[in-house]
Amino acid sequence: MAGKDQRGSAVLDQDVFDRVCAMGDAASRSQRALALANTEQKNALLNAIADELEAGSHAIAEANALDMDAAKQAGISTGRLDRLLFDEKRIKAAAEGVRRVAGLPDPVGQIVRGLTLPNGLRLNETRVPIGVFGMIYEARPNVTVDVASLSLKSGNAVLLRGGHEAQRTNEATLSFICRTLQEEGFDASLIASVDRYGRMGATAMMEASGHIDVLVPRGGANLIQTVVRNSKVPVIETGAGNVHIYIDKTADFAKAIPILLNAKTQRVGVCNAAEKLVVHREIAEEFLPIAAKALDEAGVELLADDEAYGIIEDSGVNAQHASSEDWNIEYLALRMAVKVVESMDQAIEHINAHSTGHTECIVSEDYSAIERFTQCVDSAVVMANASSRFTDGGMFGFGAELGISTQKLHARGPMGLSEMTTTKWIGYGTGQVRQ
Amino acid sequence: MAGKDQRGSAVLDQDVFDRVCAMGDAASRSQRALALANTEQKNALLNAIADELEAGSHAIAEANALDMDAAKQAGISTGRLDRLLFDEKRIKAAAEGVRRVAGLPDPVGQIVRGLTLPNGLRLNETRVPIGVFGMIYEARPNVTVDVASLSLKSGNAVLLRGGHEAQRTNEATLSFICRTLQEEGFDASLIASVDRYGRMGATAMMEASGHIDVLVPRGGANLIQTVVRNSKVPVIETGAGNVHIYIDKTADFAKAIPILLNAKTQRVGVCNAAEKLVVHREIAEEFLPIAAKALDEAGVELLADDEAYGIIEDSGVNAQHASSEDWNIEYLALRMAVKVVESMDQAIEHINAHSTGHTECIVSEDYSAIERFTQCVDSAVVMANASSRFTDGGMFGFGAELGISTQKLHARGPMGLSEMTTTKWIGYGTGQVRQ
């Protein structure tokens, strides 16, 4: 009996649930062997996967061409089409990414802390893999490769649910990855896809408590919130970025305008792009006309609170009135809401009330203001005099990234290999007992 | 309209829910100020609380005497009565514990990682408090003091739900703590109790997503599982310890017997006490008679699989047959189940199938066996040739402990001050934008 798969909701099908749980259990058994592989063995595996992906790039690109044709016929947006494209050039870039992950330090086995008790018992807190990840993401085939390589390097297995538009591409990609796993003496169940079950696969993963250790949703706010709200498996919340740029009264405009433009327009549809501009009243009349003109020339539509609206309109740039909902929206578009505040503390309060906890920026020349802002703003990343676009695992030197955590438990900010591990305390004794 | 409070279930009362959410929000506002306090200010606060608890020890002990009388009349067990006792001596010991926490290093502000990007942007990953903890625990008044001191030192607020038998004691204790908070310029809402709402207070905390950042249950397995299953607030699972002691074929009996006795009997009702004995077949006929005699003399009742049963009975010690459920039970009593395995790998498989992931031990003189066991056993702590009783925040040098995490995300093993923090990335730039 097939389950319903309409309008984003999926009634759980017991058969699919059982199969996905069995996939998690198989992945877990294989993961226990992977966890024992040393770094050299894991790097050899990753390099072999990179080679195999390059060798198979023509076949993968052919599968992708079919997905692209279907997506075009379905009329999906050019932005999504671009993310779906996985041509030979992009496949080769993805393979290079796998080699880059092979070159990263292995977190597994790192001794995080250690001590020797007065009785001689030696304790090591050691990084170990978590186990089985579940990844639910949208139709971006390069994510399949990124996540597979990060999972293997960190000693974890992963169940994947990619967007259905990329199903043929992901299937072709995984066939090369899984063949290499077997050739290198690992089990193919380490990297498995639930795509054959459609949306039901994602629903089953959310229910598979005890079979999957942690679920990471990556994509739009709706996808992420659906997973956060419904999953019985622990979730690491990622991504949504209602990013604020606060221009302090002492801001150097020569820094502020480039940072603002870069944060808003350098890449629009990403979580570290700026969405809100907050300006100190003392410099609003001077700064906003310059900023509005620059943003307007870059094609950015402005939504302003009453005070900002007056100043922007007076300067000859068109703006609209922001609604109260605007302060909570991540536009992911050439649109920005603008607010004037009477003090930095008001800015901090506004940001902490409306931010998604991703990244916020202050532009200021006032040392004490920067110290206070960076301490009081409660987000994963707070930038002083730099663009929010730097919140990125690649920029932070993590190599590829699993996503950007906006929660506080376990991982916060860009998640790389270390964030895919937990620790285990190992005690080395000689017969110690507690008195 | 009052909610029902019967047999462990509580129908959520909207009014109580609103009040508990409001307490969480008040705690959050106060926490933002506490997060700005430096270590000296927090230590002064903790030392003042210690002084105030000592000065108030007579009044607190009087409140405890009322709780003790009521508990005796209700016929609760001597073990629980002992945990409930908070006489002047124990209050002074708790106050000393607060001073010890004051003396611990402050995790807040630690730079966990840092780097400077090629463009000069300097990035610090800095430890910061999480925000508002919720703690649901049983009637142990010293936990109230421990958790309050750990929360304040780590810059967090906490909502407490203690066992109802300790309600008068906790109320008296908190009155001294909250008075000190106000005298030292902090808000009393930082350490608040929902005990006035009975079990409904706990239910409301589990629903208060967005008002409480993380919930930590501490106590029996039922309490913990109720919270893990029902909470909408992220939970750190603690405590349940189905602890295994594996005696390898190369074990030095002169180490094995003291470790076994210490792990099983030094303190019986605690999560790091041993519950299961797993013995390699090659030495079972030699080891089990000695072990059974020693355990029997210590008053430990033995439940054995068929093979162990035969050996133990032949040695003249009485045993019972273990049922298949026994392998999953945390007895917290003078009882131990015994299993014979044909190989260490079978021991590892059995342990990974039945353990709660708390602590397991191997007794062995075989270097390679120890390396393999400590790598393959998937628990928070794995001890080689040492008692499981060392899994303890105090023993690990953490000062007081919030609990022992048996989950893999965020914290694993004993949780001290560091585990009550998250991190924030702070970027210090000079106008950097992304190319």
Interface residues (C-beta under 8 A of the other chain):
Chain A: R32 A35 L36 L115 L117 L121 L123 E125 I130 G131 D213 V214 P234 I236 D252 A254 K255 P258 I259 L261 N262 A263 Q266 N352 I370 T374 Q375 C376 D378 S379 A380 V381 V382 M383 A384 N385 A386 S387 R389 F390 T391 M395 F396 G397 Q407 K408 L409 H410 R412 G413 T422 T423 K424 W425 I426 G427 Y428 G429 T430 G431 Q432 V433 R434
Chain B: R32 A35 L36 L115 L117 L121 L123 E125 I130 G131 D213 V214 P234 I236 D252 A254 K255 P258 I259 L261 N262 A263 Q266 N352 I370 T374 Q375 C376 D378 S379 A380 V381 V382 M383 A384 N385 A386 S387 R389 F390 T391 M395 F396 G397 Q407 K408 L409 H410 R412 G413 T422 T423 K424 W425 I426 G427 Y428 G429 T430 G431 Q432 V433 R434
